[in-house]
């Protein structure tokens, strides 16, 4: 009995080579398209989602910090007002000129 004809081995090798070449071409094409899209978006000054999410997080943190500081200022103003004698406002005297 005879083994498989050599032509099948050749066709198998050719198909494998073509598959490898197409895979490489696909990856190269994908990189090229991604590069073009990045250039286009850069010209439009569009931000990436990751950058946008980071800015949203920073803005949220800043807003919370601002609210915390506003509460702290209000508390300090209330304590200062409570420490002053009734009916008197803090003096705003100018120093005497020489």
C-alpha positions in Angstrom: 0.0 0.0 0.0 1.2 3.4 -0.9 1.5 6.4 1.4 -0.2 9.6 0.7 0.8 11.3 -2.5 3.3 14.1 -2.1 1.0 16.6 -3.7 -1.2 16.6 -0.6 1.8 17.4 1.6 2.7 20.3 -0.8 -0.8 21.7 -0.8 -0.9 21.4 3.0 2.4 23.3 3.3 1.2 25.9 0.8 -2.1 26.4 2.7 -0.2 26.8 6.0 2.1 29.3 4.5 -0.8 31.3 3.0 -2.6 31.2 6.3 0.5 32.6 8.1 1.0 35.3 5.4 -2.7 36.3 5.7 -2.4 36.4 9.5 0.6 38.6 9.3 -1.0 40.8 6.7 -4.1 41.1 8.9 -2.0 42.3 11.9 -0.1 44.8 9.8 -3.4 46.1 8.3 -4.9 46.4 11.8 -1.9 48.4 13.0 -2.0 50.6 10.0 -5.7 51.4 10.4 -5.3 52.0 14.1 -2.5 54.4 13.4 -4.6 56.3 10.8 -7.6 56.5 13.2 -5.3 57.8 16.0 -3.9 60.5 13.6 -7.4 61.5 12.6 -8.7 61.7 16.1 -5.6 63.7 17.1 -6.4 66.2 14.4 -10.0 66.5 15.7 -8.6 66.9 19.2 -10.9 64.0 20.4 -9.9 62.5 23.8 -9.7 58.8 24.4 -12.2 57.2 26.8 -9.5 56.5 29.4 -8.5 60.1 29.5 -12.1 61.3 29.7 -12.8 58.8 32.6 -9.6 60.0 34.4 -10.7 63.7 34.1 -14.2 62.8 35.3 -12.7 61.1 38.3 -10.4 64.1 39.0 -13.4 66.6 38.7 -15.5 64.5 41.1 -12.6 64.4 43.6 -12.2 68.1 43.3 -15.9 68.8 43.7 -15.9 66.6 46.9 -12.9 68.4 48.2 -14.4 71.8 47.5 -17.6 70.9 49.3 -15.6 69.6 52.3 -13.6 72.9 52.4 -16.8 74.9 52.1 -18.3 73.0 55.1 -15.0 73.6 57.1 -15.1 77.3 56.3 -18.7 77.6 57.4 -17.9 75.8 60.6 -15.0 78.0 61.3 -17.1 81.1 60.6 -19.7 79.9 63.0 -17.1 79.3 65.7 -15.6 82.7 65.2 -19.1 84.3 65.3 -19.8 82.4 68.6 -16.5 83.5 70.1 -17.2 87.2 69.4 -19.0 89.3 72.0 -22.7 89.9 71.0 -23.3 92.9 68.8 -19.7 93.7 68.0 -18.2 93.0 64.7 -14.5 92.3 64.2 -12.6 95.6 64.1 -11.1 96.7 60.9 -8.9 99.4 62.3 -6.2 100.7 60.1 -2.8 101.0 61.7 -1.7 104.6 62.5 0.4 106.3 59.9 3.8 107.4 61.0 
